[in-house]
Amino acid sequence: MKVRPFRALRPAPGYAEQIAAPPYDVMNSEEARVMVKDKPLSFLHVDKAEIDLDPSINIYDDAVYEKARVNFLALRSSGKMLKDEKDCYYIYRLTMDGKSQTGIVACPSVDDYLYDKIKKHELTRADKEADRIRHVDTLDANTGPIFLTRRPDTVLTAITGGWASAHEPIFSFTADNVRHEGWVVDDQFVITKIAEYFERIPALYIADGHHRCASAVRVAWKRREANPGYTGDEEFNYFLAVIFPSDQLTIYDYNRVVKDLNNLGETEFFDKVKASFDIKHSLGPVRPFAKHEFGLFLNNAWYHLQAKKGKWNDDDPVERLDVSILQNNLLGPILGIDDPRTNKHIDFVGGIRGLAELERRVNTDMAVAFSMYPTTLDDLMDIADAGKIMPPKSTWFEPKLLSGLFIHDLA
C-alpha cells in the first residue's frame, strides 16, 4: 500500500471547534440551515453551500458549487486556517462513551483503489458520485475524509498511541458527546516508519464513504486524462482518508421498519414467520445479543425471533449476514420488500437512536419494526476480500468523522 503524508490545510489554533462540521450526507439542507445558525465558520458552508442560497434552489445547481468555492476561498484566506509547510501524517482520535479509536490521517493512492487494494463492500449511486466529483473538482481539494479500516497491527497502533501521549494535540474539543483530538506527526524518522509499515499492509477497507472515495478517484482519472504526461506523484493521484485499526471500531445495529403487513392479518403474518423463525413473546424491548437473533415489535408487543438452521448459507459471507437472513426469509417473501434499496415501504433506523425510536415509528407511521444484531468488522472485511457487495444499510458506524479538520489540496 502506498499511503503518503501530505501538507494539510487545517484550522488555526483555537478555531477547530468552530470550523468542524458533521459529514455533508448525514443531514438534509433544512437541518443544515438550522445547524449553522450563528456558526459563520462551520464547514457546512462549504460542504452544503446551498444553505447560503435561496431554499428553493436545486442542490445540484451550478450556483451551489460556485458558492462552495467562494465560501472555501473566503475561509482559507481568513487567517483562521493554516497549511503545514512540510508533508506530515496526522493523528485523529475520537472518544465516545469511554471508548477511543485512533486513526492516521493520510493520503492513500488512487491506484491502490483501482487495483482493489482498497476494498469496497457497497454499490454507489451515479447521482451522488456526480455531486461529489463536481464538488471536489470545483474546490480543487478533498474536504471530507474517507473512513478506512485495516486489520489490527500492533506496531502502527503503538506508534500513534506513543506519539499522542508524548505531544500536545493541535485541537481538543467535544461535540455531540464525542471528544475530538488531533496531532501533527512532523518527525521525519517517524514519518518514514509509518510509510514503511503501510507498504507492508496488503489491503485497506472502506468502512464509510464509498461515494466520496469513488468521486475522488473519478476526479483523479479526469485529471490524468487532461494531463497525459502525469508522473503519479501529483496530489490528484491521492485522496484524503483516516485509517483506523478494525479492533477499535464500533458498528451499531441498523434496524428496519416496514409500513404495512402486505395485506396480511397478524395471525397469518406470524404463521408465515414461523416457517423460518422460532418466535417467543418478550416482556420488554428485544436487543439481539448474538447473530441470527432478531427483535420484532408489532401492536405494542415485542417478540424474540431466532432464525432456524438451514435458512442461510454459511459458506457465503453475504448470505449468512443477519440483514440477508431477514431480507430473504421475511422482508422479501412475506412483506413484499423486493428491493430494499428502492422499495418505499421500508425505512432504516440507525442503532444509535435506540429501540425506543423503533417503537415511536411503529406508533406513528409504520406497522412493524425489526431490531438487528450489528454486522461485525470481520463480516465486512470477509465480504470485501471476496469481492462481494453487502446488502444496503448493513452497517452504521459511530462516531462520525468531522469535516474541515484536515483538508487535502489537489493542486
C-alpha positions as a Markdown table, in Angstrom:
| # | Residue | x | y | z |
|---|---|---|---|---|
| 1 | Met | 0.0 | 0.0 | 0.0 |
| 2 | Lys | 1.2 | 3.5 | -0.8 |
| 3 | Val | -0.2 | 5.8 | 1.9 |
| 4 | Arg | 1.7 | 9.0 | 2.0 |
| 5 | Pro | 1.9 | 12.1 | 4.2 |
| 6 | Phe | 0.7 | 15.5 | 2.9 |
| 7 | Arg | 0.5 | 19.2 | 3.8 |
| 8 | Ala | -2.8 | 19.6 | 5.4 |
| 9 | Leu | -4.9 | 22.7 | 5.3 |
| 10 | Arg | -6.4 | 22.8 | 8.8 |
| 11 | Pro | -7.9 | 25.1 | 11.4 |
| 12 | Ala | -5.5 | 27.6 | 13.1 |
| 13 | Pro | -5.2 | 27.2 | 16.9 |
| 14 | Gly | -8.4 | 27.9 | 18.6 |
| 15 | Tyr | -10.7 | 27.5 | 15.6 |
| 16 | Ala | -11.1 | 23.8 | 15.1 |
| 17 | Glu | -14.4 | 23.6 | 17.1 |
| 18 | Gln | -15.9 | 26.5 | 15.2 |
| 19 | Ile | -14.9 | 25.1 | 11.8 |
| 20 | Ala | -15.5 | 21.4 | 12.3 |
| 21 | Ala | -18.8 | 20.0 | 10.9 |
| 22 | Pro | -20.6 | 16.7 | 10.5 |
| 23 | Pro | -20.4 | 15.0 | 7.1 |
| 24 | Tyr | -22.4 | 16.6 | 4.4 |
| 25 | Asp | -24.6 | 13.5 | 3.9 |
| 26 | Val | -25.9 | 12.9 | 7.5 |
| 27 | Met | -28.5 | 15.7 | 7.3 |
| 28 | Asn | -30.7 | 17.4 | 4.7 |
| 29 | Ser | -30.4 | 21.1 | 3.6 |
| 30 | Glu | -33.1 | 22.3 | 6.1 |
| 31 | Glu | -31.4 | 20.6 | 9.0 |
| 32 | Ala | -28.1 | 22.0 | 8.0 |
| 33 | Arg | -29.5 | 25.6 | 7.8 |
| 34 | Val | -30.6 | 25.2 | 11.4 |
| 35 | Met | -27.3 | 23.7 | 12.5 |
| 36 | Val | -25.2 | 26.6 | 11.1 |
| 37 | Lys | -27.3 | 29.3 | 12.8 |
| 38 | Asp | -24.8 | 31.7 | 14.5 |
| 39 | Lys | -21.9 | 29.5 | 13.2 |
| 40 | Pro | -20.4 | 31.5 | 10.3 |
| 41 | Leu | -17.2 | 29.4 | 10.3 |
| 42 | Ser | -18.9 | 26.0 | 10.1 |
| 43 | Phe | -17.6 | 23.9 | 7.3 |
| 44 | Leu | -21.2 | 23.1 | 6.2 |
| 45 | His | -21.0 | 26.5 | 4.4 |
| 46 | Val | -18.5 | 24.7 | 2.1 |
| 47 | Asp | -19.8 | 21.1 | 2.1 |
| 48 | Lys | -23.5 | 22.1 | 1.8 |
| 49 | Ala | -23.3 | 25.6 | 0.3 |
| 50 | Glu | -27.0 | 25.6 | -0.7 |
| 51 | Ile | -27.7 | 26.6 | 2.9 |
| 52 | Asp | -26.4 | 30.1 | 1.9 |
| 53 | Leu | -28.7 | 30.4 | -1.1 |
| 54 | Asp | -32.5 | 30.6 | -1.6 |
| 55 | Pro | -34.1 | 27.4 | -0.1 |
| 56 | Ser | -35.9 | 26.8 | -3.4 |
| 57 | Ile | -32.6 | 26.1 | -5.2 |
| 58 | Asn | -31.8 | 22.7 | -6.6 |
| 59 | Ile | -28.9 | 21.3 | -4.6 |
| 60 | Tyr | -27.1 | 20.4 | -7.8 |
| 61 | Asp | -27.5 | 23.8 | -9.4 |
| 62 | Asp | -24.3 | 25.5 | -10.7 |
| 63 | Ala | -24.7 | 28.2 | -8.2 |
| 64 | Val | -24.3 | 25.8 | -5.3 |
| 65 | Tyr | -20.8 | 24.7 | -6.4 |
| 66 | Glu | -19.8 | 28.2 | -7.1 |
| 67 | Lys | -21.0 | 29.3 | -3.7 |
| 68 | Ala | -19.0 | 26.4 | -2.2 |
| 69 | Arg | -15.9 | 27.6 | -4.0 |
| 70 | Val | -16.4 | 31.2 | -2.8 |
| 71 | Asn | -17.0 | 30.2 | 0.8 |
| 72 | Phe | -14.0 | 27.9 | 0.8 |
| 73 | Leu | -11.7 | 30.6 | -0.6 |
| 74 | Ala | -13.0 | 33.1 | 2.0 |
| 75 | Leu | -12.4 | 30.6 | 4.9 |
| 76 | Arg | -8.9 | 29.7 | 3.9 |
| 77 | Ser | -7.9 | 33.3 | 3.4 |
| 78 | Ser | -9.5 | 34.5 | 6.7 |
| 79 | Gly | -6.4 | 33.7 | 8.8 |
| 80 | Lys | -8.4 | 31.0 | 10.6 |
| 81 | Met | -6.8 | 28.2 | 8.7 |
| 82 | Leu | -3.2 | 27.3 | 8.1 |
| 83 | Lys | -1.3 | 25.0 | 5.9 |
| 84 | Asp | 1.7 | 22.9 | 7.0 |
| 85 | Glu | 5.0 | 23.6 | 5.3 |
| 86 | Lys | 6.1 | 20.0 | 5.0 |
| 87 | Asp | 4.4 | 16.7 | 4.4 |
| 88 | Cys | 3.1 | 15.2 | 7.6 |
| 89 | Tyr | 1.0 | 12.4 | 8.9 |
| 90 | Tyr | -1.7 | 13.4 | 11.4 |
| 91 | Ile | -3.5 | 11.5 | 14.2 |
| 92 | Tyr | -7.2 | 11.8 | 14.8 |
| 93 | Arg | -8.7 | 10.4 | 17.9 |
| 94 | Leu | -12.4 | 10.1 | 18.6 |
| 95 | Thr | -13.7 | 9.1 | 22.1 |
| 96 | Met | -17.4 | 8.3 | 22.7 |
| 97 | Asp | -18.9 | 6.6 | 25.8 |
| 98 | Gly | -15.4 | 6.0 | 27.2 |
| 99 | Lys | -14.1 | 4.1 | 24.1 |
| 100 | Ser | -11.5 | 5.6 | 21.8 |
| 101 | Gln | -10.5 | 5.0 | 18.2 |
| 102 | Thr | -7.2 | 6.5 | 17.0 |
| 103 | Gly | -6.6 | 6.8 | 13.2 |
| 104 | Ile | -3.8 | 8.1 | 10.9 |
| 105 | Val | -4.8 | 10.9 | 8.6 |
| 106 | Ala | -3.0 | 10.4 | 5.3 |
| 107 | Cys | -3.4 | 10.1 | 1.6 |
| 108 | Pro | -3.8 | 6.6 | 0.0 |
| 109 | Ser | -3.1 | 6.1 | -3.6 |
| 110 | Val | -5.8 | 6.2 | -6.3 |
| 111 | Asp | -4.0 | 3.3 | -8.0 |
| 112 | Asp | -4.4 | 1.1 | -4.9 |
| 113 | Tyr | -8.2 | 1.8 | -5.2 |
| 114 | Leu | -8.2 | 1.0 | -8.9 |
| 115 | Tyr | -6.2 | -2.3 | -8.3 |
| 116 | Asp | -8.6 | -3.3 | -5.5 |
| 117 | Lys | -6.1 | -3.0 | -2.6 |
| 118 | Ile | -8.6 | -0.6 | -1.1 |
| 119 | Lys | -11.6 | -2.8 | -0.9 |
| 120 | Lys | -15.2 | -1.9 | -1.2 |
| 121 | His | -18.4 | -3.5 | 0.1 |
| 122 | Glu | -21.1 | -1.2 | -1.2 |
| 123 | Leu | -22.6 | -0.1 | -4.5 |
| 124 | Thr | -22.6 | 3.6 | -5.3 |
| 125 | Arg | -25.2 | 5.8 | -6.9 |
| 126 | Ala | -24.3 | 7.8 | -10.0 |
| 127 | Asp | -26.1 | 11.0 | -8.9 |
| 128 | Lys | -24.3 | 11.1 | -5.6 |
| 129 | Glu | -21.0 | 10.4 | -7.2 |
| 130 | Ala | -21.5 | 13.2 | -9.8 |
| 131 | Asp | -22.3 | 15.7 | -7.0 |
| 132 | Arg | -19.1 | 15.0 | -5.1 |
| 133 | Ile | -17.0 | 14.8 | -8.3 |
| 134 | Arg | -18.1 | 18.3 | -9.1 |
| 135 | His | -17.6 | 19.5 | -5.5 |
| 136 | Val | -14.0 | 18.1 | -5.3 |
| 137 | Asp | -13.2 | 19.4 | -8.8 |
| 138 | Thr | -14.6 | 22.9 | -8.1 |
| 139 | Leu | -12.8 | 23.3 | -4.8 |
| 140 | Asp | -9.6 | 21.6 | -6.0 |
| 141 | Ala | -9.5 | 19.7 | -2.7 |
| 142 | Asn | -10.7 | 16.7 | -0.8 |
| 143 | Thr | -12.7 | 18.2 | 2.1 |
| 144 | Gly | -14.3 | 15.1 | 3.6 |
| 145 | Pro | -12.1 | 12.3 | 4.8 |
| 146 | Ile | -12.8 | 8.7 | 3.7 |
| 147 | Phe | -13.2 | 6.4 | 6.7 |
| 148 | Leu | -10.9 | 3.4 | 6.1 |
| 149 | Thr | -10.0 | 0.5 | 8.3 |
| 150 | Arg | -7.2 | -2.1 | 8.4 |
| 151 | Arg | -6.7 | -5.3 | 10.2 |
| 152 | Pro | -5.0 | -4.8 | 13.6 |
| 153 | Asp | -1.3 | -4.0 | 13.5 |
| 154 | Thr | 0.4 | -3.6 | 16.9 |
| 155 | Val | 3.3 | -1.6 | 15.5 |
| 156 | Leu | 1.2 | 1.2 | 13.9 |
| 157 | Thr | -1.1 | 1.3 | 16.9 |
| 158 | Ala | 1.9 | 1.7 | 19.2 |
| 159 | Ile | 3.3 | 4.5 | 17.0 |
| 160 | Thr | 0.1 | 6.5 | 17.0 |
| 161 | Gly | -0.5 | 5.9 | 20.7 |
| 162 | Gly | 3.0 | 6.8 | 21.7 |
| 163 | Trp | 3.1 | 10.0 | 19.6 |
| 164 | Ala | -0.2 | 11.2 | 21.0 |
| 165 | Ser | 1.0 | 10.5 | 24.6 |
| 166 | Ala | 4.2 | 12.5 | 24.1 |
| 167 | His | 2.8 | 15.5 | 22.3 |
| 168 | Glu | 0.2 | 18.2 | 22.8 |
| 169 | Pro | -2.8 | 18.0 | 20.5 |
| 170 | Ile | -3.4 | 20.6 | 17.8 |
| 171 | Phe | -7.1 | 20.5 | 18.8 |
| 172 | Ser | -9.2 | 19.0 | 21.5 |
| 173 | Phe | -12.9 | 19.6 | 21.9 |
| 174 | Thr | -16.2 | 17.9 | 22.5 |
| 175 | Ala | -19.1 | 17.9 | 20.0 |
| 176 | Asp | -22.3 | 15.9 | 20.5 |
| 177 | Asn | -20.8 | 13.9 | 23.3 |
| 178 | Val | -17.8 | 12.9 | 21.3 |
| 179 | Arg | -14.2 | 14.0 | 22.1 |
| 180 | His | -12.2 | 15.0 | 19.0 |
| 181 | Glu | -8.4 | 15.3 | 19.3 |
| 182 | Gly | -5.7 | 15.7 | 16.7 |
| 183 | Trp | -1.9 | 15.7 | 16.4 |
| 184 | Val | 0.7 | 16.5 | 13.8 |
| 185 | Val | 3.3 | 13.9 | 13.2 |
| 186 | Asp | 6.2 | 16.0 | 11.8 |
| 187 | Asp | 9.3 | 14.0 | 12.8 |
| 188 | Gln | 10.9 | 12.6 | 9.6 |
| 189 | Phe | 12.0 | 9.4 | 11.2 |
| 190 | Val | 8.5 | 8.6 | 12.4 |
| 191 | Ile | 7.0 | 9.6 | 9.1 |
| 192 | Thr | 9.3 | 7.2 | 7.3 |
| 193 | Lys | 8.5 | 4.4 | 9.7 |
| 194 | Ile | 4.7 | 4.9 | 9.2 |
| 195 | Ala | 5.1 | 4.9 | 5.4 |
| 196 | Glu | 7.2 | 1.7 | 5.6 |
| 197 | Tyr | 4.6 | -0.1 | 7.7 |
| 198 | Phe | 1.8 | 0.9 | 5.3 |
| 199 | Glu | 3.8 | -0.6 | 2.5 |
| 200 | Arg | 3.6 | -4.0 | 4.2 |
| 201 | Ile | -0.2 | -3.9 | 4.6 |
| 202 | Pro | -1.9 | -5.9 | 1.9 |
| 203 | Ala | -5.3 | -4.1 | 2.0 |
| 204 | Leu | -7.3 | -1.3 | 3.4 |
| 205 | Tyr | -11.1 | -1.4 | 3.6 |
| 206 | Ile | -13.7 | 1.3 | 3.2 |
| 207 | Ala | -15.8 | 1.5 | 6.3 |
| 208 | Asp | -17.7 | 4.6 | 5.4 |
| 209 | Gly | -17.5 | 7.0 | 2.5 |
| 210 | His | -17.9 | 4.9 | -0.7 |
| 211 | His | -19.3 | 7.8 | -2.7 |
| 212 | Arg | -16.6 | 10.2 | -1.5 |
| 213 | Cys | -13.9 | 7.7 | -2.3 |
| 214 | Ala | -15.3 | 6.8 | -5.8 |
| 215 | Ser | -15.6 | 10.5 | -6.5 |
| 216 | Ala | -12.1 | 11.3 | -5.5 |
| 217 | Val | -10.9 | 8.6 | -7.9 |
| 218 | Arg | -13.0 | 9.9 | -10.7 |
| 219 | Val | -11.5 | 13.3 | -10.3 |
| 220 | Ala | -8.0 | 11.8 | -10.4 |
| 221 | Trp | -9.0 | 10.0 | -13.6 |
| 222 | Lys | -10.3 | 13.2 | -15.2 |
| 223 | Arg | -7.1 | 15.0 | -14.4 |
| 224 | Arg | -4.9 | 12.2 | -15.7 |
| 225 | Glu | -6.8 | 12.3 | -19.0 |
| 226 | Ala | -6.2 | 16.1 | -19.1 |
| 227 | Asn | -2.5 | 15.6 | -18.2 |
| 228 | Pro | -1.3 | 12.6 | -20.2 |
| 229 | Gly | 2.2 | 13.3 | -19.1 |
| 230 | Tyr | 1.4 | 12.9 | -15.4 |
| 231 | Thr | 4.0 | 11.2 | -13.3 |
| 232 | Gly | 1.8 | 9.7 | -10.5 |
| 233 | Asp | 3.3 | 12.0 | -7.8 |
| 234 | Glu | 0.8 | 14.8 | -8.4 |
| 235 | Glu | -1.6 | 15.4 | -5.5 |
| 236 | Phe | -4.6 | 14.5 | -7.5 |
| 237 | Asn | -3.3 | 10.9 | -7.5 |
| 238 | Tyr | -4.1 | 10.7 | -3.8 |
| 239 | Phe | -7.1 | 11.2 | -1.7 |
| 240 | Leu | -7.9 | 12.2 | 2.0 |
| 241 | Ala | -8.6 | 9.4 | 4.5 |
| 242 | Val | -8.4 | 8.5 | 8.1 |
| 243 | Ile | -7.3 | 4.9 | 8.7 |
| 244 | Phe | -8.3 | 3.1 | 11.9 |
| 245 | Pro | -7.4 | -0.4 | 13.2 |
| 246 | Ser | -10.6 | -2.6 | 13.0 |
| 247 | Asp | -10.4 | -3.7 | 16.6 |
| 248 | Gln | -11.0 | -0.1 | 17.8 |
| 249 | Leu | -14.2 | 0.5 | 15.8 |
| 250 | Thr | -17.8 | 0.1 | 16.7 |
| 251 | Ile | -20.5 | -0.9 | 14.3 |
| 252 | Tyr | -24.0 | -0.3 | 15.5 |
| 253 | Asp | -27.1 | -2.2 | 14.5 |
| 254 | Tyr | -29.0 | -0.9 | 11.5 |
| 255 | Asn | -32.7 | -1.6 | 12.2 |
| 256 | Arg | -35.7 | -1.9 | 9.9 |
| 257 | Val | -39.2 | -0.5 | 10.0 |
| 258 | Val | -41.9 | -1.5 | 7.5 |
| 259 | Lys | -45.1 | 0.4 | 6.6 |
| 260 | Asp | -47.6 | -2.4 | 6.5 |
| 261 | Leu | -48.0 | -6.2 | 6.7 |
| 262 | Asn | -48.5 | -6.7 | 3.0 |
| 263 | Asn | -52.3 | -7.2 | 3.4 |
| 264 | Leu | -51.8 | -9.9 | 6.0 |
| 265 | Gly | -53.6 | -10.2 | 9.3 |
| 266 | Glu | -51.5 | -10.5 | 12.4 |
| 267 | Thr | -52.2 | -14.2 | 12.8 |
| 268 | Glu | -51.5 | -15.0 | 9.2 |
| 269 | Phe | -48.3 | -12.9 | 9.4 |
| 270 | Phe | -47.0 | -14.8 | 12.4 |
| 271 | Asp | -47.9 | -18.2 | 10.8 |
| 272 | Lys | -45.7 | -17.3 | 7.8 |
| 273 | Val | -42.8 | -16.1 | 10.0 |
| 274 | Lys | -42.8 | -19.4 | 12.0 |
| 275 | Ala | -41.7 | -21.2 | 8.9 |
| 276 | Ser | -38.2 | -19.7 | 9.2 |
| 277 | Phe | -38.0 | -18.4 | 12.7 |
| 278 | Asp | -38.7 | -19.6 | 16.3 |
| 279 | Ile | -40.8 | -16.9 | 18.0 |
| 280 | Lys | -41.1 | -16.1 | 21.7 |
| 281 | His | -43.1 | -13.3 | 23.2 |
| 282 | Ser | -41.0 | -10.8 | 25.2 |
| 283 | Leu | -41.9 | -8.8 | 28.3 |
| 284 | Gly | -39.8 | -5.9 | 27.0 |
| 285 | Pro | -37.7 | -4.5 | 24.1 |
| 286 | Val | -35.5 | -7.1 | 22.4 |
| 287 | Arg | -31.9 | -6.1 | 21.6 |
| 288 | Pro | -30.3 | -9.2 | 20.0 |
| 289 | Phe | -27.1 | -10.4 | 21.7 |
| 290 | Ala | -26.0 | -12.9 | 19.1 |
| 291 | Lys | -26.0 | -13.5 | 15.3 |
| 292 | His | -29.2 | -14.8 | 13.8 |
| 293 | Glu | -31.4 | -13.3 | 16.6 |
| 294 | Phe | -33.9 | -10.5 | 15.9 |
| 295 | Gly | -36.4 | -8.4 | 17.7 |
| 296 | Leu | -39.9 | -7.8 | 16.3 |
| 297 | Phe | -42.2 | -5.0 | 17.5 |
| 298 | Leu | -45.9 | -5.1 | 16.4 |
| 299 | Asn | -49.1 | -3.8 | 18.0 |
| 300 | Asn | -47.2 | -2.6 | 21.2 |
| 301 | Ala | -45.7 | -6.0 | 21.8 |
| 302 | Trp | -42.1 | -7.3 | 21.4 |
| 303 | Tyr | -41.1 | -10.7 | 20.2 |
| 304 | His | -37.8 | -12.5 | 20.0 |
| 305 | Leu | -37.0 | -14.3 | 16.7 |
| 306 | Gln | -34.4 | -17.0 | 16.2 |
| 307 | Ala | -33.6 | -17.9 | 12.6 |
| 308 | Lys | -33.9 | -21.7 | 12.1 |
| 309 | Lys | -31.0 | -23.8 | 10.9 |
| 310 | Gly | -30.8 | -24.2 | 7.2 |
| 311 | Lys | -32.3 | -20.8 | 6.4 |
| 312 | Trp | -29.0 | -19.3 | 5.3 |
| 313 | Asn | -25.8 | -20.5 | 3.5 |
| 314 | Asp | -22.9 | -20.5 | 6.0 |
| 315 | Asp | -20.4 | -20.7 | 3.2 |
| 316 | Asp | -21.4 | -17.4 | 1.7 |
| 317 | Pro | -20.3 | -14.3 | 3.6 |
| 318 | Val | -23.2 | -12.3 | 2.3 |
| 319 | Glu | -25.9 | -14.8 | 2.7 |
| 320 | Arg | -25.0 | -15.5 | 6.3 |
| 321 | Leu | -25.4 | -11.9 | 7.3 |
| 322 | Asp | -28.4 | -11.2 | 9.5 |
| 323 | Val | -29.6 | -8.4 | 7.2 |
| 324 | Ser | -29.6 | -11.1 | 4.4 |
| 325 | Ile | -31.4 | -13.7 | 6.5 |
| 326 | Leu | -34.1 | -11.2 | 7.4 |
| 327 | Gln | -34.5 | -10.0 | 3.9 |
| 328 | Asn | -34.5 | -13.4 | 2.2 |
| 329 | Asn | -36.8 | -15.2 | 4.7 |
| 330 | Leu | -39.2 | -12.4 | 5.9 |
| 331 | Leu | -39.0 | -9.0 | 4.4 |
| 332 | Gly | -39.0 | -10.2 | 0.8 |
| 333 | Pro | -41.2 | -13.3 | 0.7 |
| 334 | Ile | -43.7 | -12.2 | 3.5 |
| 335 | Leu | -43.8 | -8.4 | 3.5 |
| 336 | Gly | -43.1 | -7.9 | -0.2 |
| 337 | Ile | -40.0 | -5.8 | 0.2 |
| 338 | Asp | -38.5 | -6.9 | -3.1 |
| 339 | Asp | -35.6 | -4.4 | -3.3 |
| 340 | Pro | -34.8 | -2.6 | 0.0 |
| 341 | Arg | -32.8 | 0.0 | -2.0 |
| 342 | Thr | -35.8 | 1.3 | -3.8 |
| 343 | Asn | -39.0 | 0.0 | -2.0 |
| 344 | Lys | -41.0 | 2.8 | -0.4 |
| 345 | His | -42.5 | 0.6 | 2.3 |
| 346 | Ile | -39.3 | 0.1 | 4.2 |
| 347 | Asp | -37.1 | 2.6 | 6.2 |
| 348 | Phe | -33.9 | 2.1 | 8.2 |
| 349 | Val | -33.1 | 3.4 | 11.7 |
| 350 | Gly | -29.5 | 3.6 | 13.0 |
| 351 | Gly | -29.0 | 1.8 | 16.3 |
| 352 | Ile | -27.5 | 4.9 | 17.9 |
| 353 | Arg | -31.1 | 6.1 | 18.1 |
| 354 | Gly | -32.2 | 3.2 | 20.4 |
| 355 | Leu | -35.1 | 0.8 | 20.5 |
| 356 | Ala | -37.4 | 3.5 | 21.7 |
| 357 | Glu | -37.2 | 5.0 | 18.2 |
| 358 | Leu | -38.4 | 1.8 | 16.7 |
| 359 | Glu | -41.4 | 1.9 | 19.0 |
| 360 | Arg | -42.1 | 5.5 | 18.1 |
| 361 | Arg | -42.0 | 4.8 | 14.4 |
| 362 | Val | -44.4 | 1.9 | 14.7 |
| 363 | Asn | -46.8 | 4.0 | 16.8 |
| 364 | Thr | -46.7 | 6.8 | 14.2 |
| 365 | Asp | -46.1 | 6.0 | 10.6 |
| 366 | Met | -45.0 | 2.3 | 10.4 |
| 367 | Ala | -46.6 | -1.1 | 11.2 |
| 368 | Val | -43.7 | -3.3 | 12.3 |
| 369 | Ala | -40.1 | -2.9 | 13.4 |
| 370 | Phe | -37.1 | -5.3 | 13.5 |
| 371 | Ser | -34.1 | -4.9 | 15.7 |
| 372 | Met | -30.9 | -6.4 | 14.5 |
| 373 | Tyr | -27.6 | -7.7 | 15.8 |
| 374 | Pro | -24.8 | -5.5 | 14.4 |
| 375 | Thr | -22.7 | -6.6 | 11.5 |
| 376 | Thr | -19.2 | -7.3 | 12.5 |
| 377 | Leu | -15.9 | -5.8 | 11.1 |
| 378 | Asp | -14.8 | -9.4 | 10.3 |
| 379 | Asp | -18.0 | -9.8 | 8.2 |
| 380 | Leu | -17.3 | -6.5 | 6.4 |
| 381 | Met | -13.7 | -7.4 | 5.6 |
| 382 | Asp | -14.6 | -11.0 | 4.6 |
| 383 | Ile | -17.1 | -9.8 | 2.1 |
| 384 | Ala | -14.8 | -7.1 | 0.7 |
| 385 | Asp | -12.0 | -9.7 | 0.4 |
| 386 | Ala | -14.4 | -12.0 | -1.5 |
| 387 | Gly | -15.2 | -9.1 | -3.9 |
| 388 | Lys | -18.8 | -9.2 | -2.9 |
| 389 | Ile | -21.3 | -6.4 | -2.0 |
| 390 | Met | -23.2 | -6.1 | 1.3 |
| 391 | Pro | -26.9 | -5.5 | 1.3 |
| 392 | Pro | -28.0 | -1.9 | 1.7 |
| 393 | Lys | -28.0 | -0.4 | 5.2 |
| 394 | Ser | -25.9 | -3.2 | 6.7 |
| 395 | Thr | -23.5 | -1.0 | 8.8 |
| 396 | Trp | -23.8 | 2.1 | 11.0 |
| 397 | Phe | -20.6 | 3.5 | 12.3 |
| 398 | Glu | -20.3 | 5.8 | 15.2 |
| 399 | Pro | -18.8 | 8.2 | 16.0 |
| 400 | Lys | -18.7 | 10.1 | 12.7 |
| 401 | Leu | -15.6 | 11.8 | 11.4 |
| 402 | Leu | -16.0 | 15.6 | 11.2 |
| 403 | Ser | -15.2 | 17.6 | 8.1 |
| 404 | Gly | -13.0 | 20.7 | 8.0 |
| 405 | Leu | -10.3 | 19.4 | 10.4 |
| 406 | Phe | -8.0 | 18.2 | 7.7 |
| 407 | Ile | -8.2 | 19.2 | 4.0 |
| 408 | His | -6.1 | 17.8 | 1.1 |
| 409 | Asp | -5.3 | 20.3 | -1.7 |
| 410 | Leu | -5.2 | 18.7 | -5.1 |
| 411 | Ala | -3.1 | 21.4 | -6.7 |
